Amino acid sequence: MIPPSAYLPWQHDHAQRIYAYFNSRSSPRGTMRDIHAAAMVEQADAEASFFLDVWGDVYTAYGLWQWHDDRLTRICDFLKAPKPVCTGKLTAKNGLSLVQQCEGVWHEFQTSESAAFALLLATDTAYDAGATACRKYERAGAKGQPEIRGSRTILWLDWLLKNPLPASSAEHYHGA
């Protein structure tokens, strides 16, 4: 496993922006804490290595959280954005920005993935948040992924707390 400190600057930037977007984000369903935000950072790392326009699962899943067609269609409808079209392993026509992808997750947490959101919010440790986000939101199929992502969420949380996004940038994402 590569430690968060060994990632490239653009990956650190994406991790910090995802964390800033989700940390303290609140709705009538509940408020995300630092452990939950770090769990979403780890999911984006595990699913896409922070590449915004990556296509996985034999070009059938898109973006940071690897949405398949049904979820991607609902998210694009919500965003009123054209659906991304695969133009290569790491490219897409009509690709979604990092903020749009975070907004897509947040929308799912308030609608179709509200049960996963409730289970995520019920966690009290970074490990449990990462494992729960993997098990209930991402539904990763590879063996041992919840445990791996739980452990990696601890590492990401530690790194993110030591390397915060500058305040002016964090306010932009927190208020988005």
C-alpha positions as CSV (number, residue, x, y, z in Angstrom):
1,M,0.0,0.0,0.0
2,I,1.3,3.4,-0.9
3,P,1.1,5.9,2.0
4,P,-0.9,9.1,1.3
5,S,2.3,11.1,1.6
6,A,3.8,9.4,-1.5
7,Y,1.0,10.5,-3.8
8,L,1.4,13.1,-6.5
9,P,0.5,16.8,-5.8
10,W,-2.6,16.7,-8.0
11,Q,-3.8,13.6,-6.1
12,H,-3.2,15.4,-2.8
13,D,-5.2,18.3,-4.2
14,H,-8.1,16.1,-5.2
15,A,-8.0,14.3,-1.8
16,Q,-8.0,17.6,0.1
17,R,-10.9,19.0,-2.0
18,I,-13.0,15.9,-1.5
19,Y,-12.4,16.0,2.2
20,A,-13.2,19.7,2.3
21,Y,-16.5,19.1,0.4
22,F,-17.7,16.4,2.7
23,N,-16.3,17.4,6.1
24,S,-19.2,18.9,8.2
25,R,-21.6,18.7,5.3
26,S,-25.1,18.6,6.8
27,S,-28.6,17.8,5.8
28,P,-31.8,16.9,7.7
29,R,-30.5,13.3,7.5
30,G,-27.3,14.1,9.5
31,T,-23.9,15.7,9.5
32,M,-20.7,14.2,8.1
33,R,-17.7,14.3,10.4
34,D,-14.0,14.1,9.6
35,I,-13.9,10.3,9.6
36,H,-16.8,10.2,7.1
37,A,-15.1,12.7,4.8
38,A,-11.9,10.7,5.0
39,A,-13.8,7.5,4.1
40,M,-15.1,9.2,0.9
41,V,-11.5,10.2,0.1
42,E,-10.4,6.6,0.5
43,Q,-13.2,5.4,-1.8
44,A,-12.1,7.8,-4.5
45,D,-8.5,6.6,-4.1
46,A,-9.4,2.9,-4.2
47,E,-11.9,3.3,-7.1
48,A,-10.1,5.8,-9.3
49,S,-6.7,6.8,-7.8
50,F,-8.3,10.3,-7.9
51,F,-8.5,10.4,-11.7
52,L,-11.7,12.3,-12.5
53,D,-12.5,10.7,-15.8
54,V,-11.4,7.2,-15.3
55,W,-13.4,4.3,-16.7
56,G,-13.4,1.0,-14.9
57,D,-15.1,-2.4,-14.9
58,V,-14.3,-2.8,-18.6
59,Y,-15.3,0.7,-19.4
60,T,-18.7,0.4,-17.8
61,A,-18.1,2.5,-14.6
62,Y,-17.2,6.2,-14.5
63,G,-15.4,8.7,-12.3
64,L,-14.1,8.9,-8.7
65,W,-16.7,6.6,-7.3
66,Q,-17.1,4.3,-10.4
67,W,-20.8,4.8,-11.0
68,H,-22.4,2.3,-13.4
69,D,-24.9,3.5,-16.0
70,D,-28.0,3.5,-13.9
71,R,-26.4,5.6,-11.1
72,L,-24.5,7.8,-13.6
73,T,-27.7,8.6,-15.5
74,R,-29.6,9.6,-12.3
75,I,-26.7,11.8,-11.1
76,C,-26.4,13.5,-14.5
77,D,-30.2,14.1,-14.5
78,F,-29.9,15.7,-11.1
79,L,-26.9,17.8,-12.1
80,K,-28.7,18.7,-15.4
81,A,-25.4,17.7,-17.0
82,P,-24.7,15.7,-20.2
83,K,-23.7,12.1,-19.4
84,P,-20.0,11.5,-19.8
85,V,-19.0,9.4,-22.8
86,C,-15.9,7.2,-22.7
87,T,-13.2,8.4,-25.1
88,G,-10.4,6.3,-23.5
89,K,-9.4,4.7,-20.1
90,L,-8.7,8.1,-18.5
91,T,-10.8,10.4,-20.7
92,A,-14.4,11.3,-21.3
93,K,-16.4,13.6,-23.4
94,N,-18.7,15.7,-21.1
95,G,-16.6,14.7,-18.1
96,L,-17.9,15.7,-14.6
97,S,-15.8,18.0,-12.4
98,L,-14.7,17.0,-9.0
99,V,-17.4,19.2,-7.4
100,Q,-20.0,17.8,-9.7
101,Q,-19.0,14.3,-8.7
102,C,-19.1,15.2,-5.0
103,E,-22.5,16.7,-5.5
104,G,-23.6,13.4,-7.1
105,V,-22.5,11.5,-4.1
106,W,-24.3,13.9,-1.8
107,H,-27.4,13.7,-3.9
108,E,-27.3,9.9,-3.7
109,F,-26.8,10.1,0.1
110,Q,-30.0,12.1,0.4
111,T,-32.0,9.9,-2.0
112,S,-31.2,6.4,-3.4
113,E,-28.3,5.8,-1.0
114,S,-29.8,7.2,2.2
115,A,-29.5,3.8,3.9
116,A,-25.8,3.7,3.2
117,F,-25.5,7.3,4.4
118,A,-27.3,6.4,7.7
119,L,-25.0,3.5,8.3
120,L,-21.9,5.6,7.5
121,L,-23.0,8.3,9.9
122,A,-23.5,5.7,12.6
123,T,-19.8,4.9,12.6
124,D,-17.5,6.2,15.3
125,T,-14.0,5.4,13.9
126,A,-12.2,6.1,10.7
127,Y,-11.7,2.4,10.2
128,D,-15.4,1.6,10.5
129,A,-16.3,4.6,8.3
130,G,-14.0,3.4,5.5
131,A,-15.2,-0.2,5.7
132,T,-18.9,0.9,5.8
133,A,-18.5,3.3,2.9
134,C,-16.9,0.4,0.9
135,R,-19.4,-2.2,1.9
136,K,-22.6,-0.1,1.7
137,Y,-22.0,2.7,-0.7
138,E,-19.4,1.4,-3.1
139,R,-20.3,-2.3,-2.7
140,A,-16.8,-3.3,-3.9
141,G,-16.7,-6.9,-5.0
142,A,-13.1,-7.7,-4.4
143,K,-12.3,-9.8,-1.4
144,G,-11.1,-7.9,1.7
145,Q,-11.8,-4.4,0.3
146,P,-13.8,-3.2,3.4
147,E,-10.9,-4.1,5.7
148,I,-8.3,-2.6,3.4
149,R,-10.3,0.6,2.9
150,G,-11.0,0.9,6.6
151,S,-7.3,0.7,7.3
152,R,-6.5,3.2,4.5
153,T,-9.1,5.6,5.8
154,I,-7.1,5.9,9.0
155,L,-4.0,6.8,7.0
156,W,-5.9,9.3,4.9
157,L,-7.5,11.0,7.9
158,D,-4.1,11.4,9.6
159,W,-2.6,12.9,6.4
160,L,-5.6,15.2,5.8
161,L,-5.5,16.5,9.3
162,K,-1.8,17.3,8.9
163,N,-2.2,18.8,5.4
164,P,-5.4,20.8,5.3
165,L,-6.6,22.6,2.2
166,P,-6.0,26.4,2.6
167,A,-8.9,28.1,4.3
168,S,-10.0,30.1,1.3
169,S,-10.2,27.0,-0.8
170,A,-11.9,24.9,1.9
171,E,-14.6,27.5,2.4
172,H,-15.4,27.2,-1.3
173,Y,-15.9,23.5,-1.2
174,H,-17.6,23.5,2.2
175,G,-20.2,26.0,1.0
176,A,-20.7,24.3,-2.4
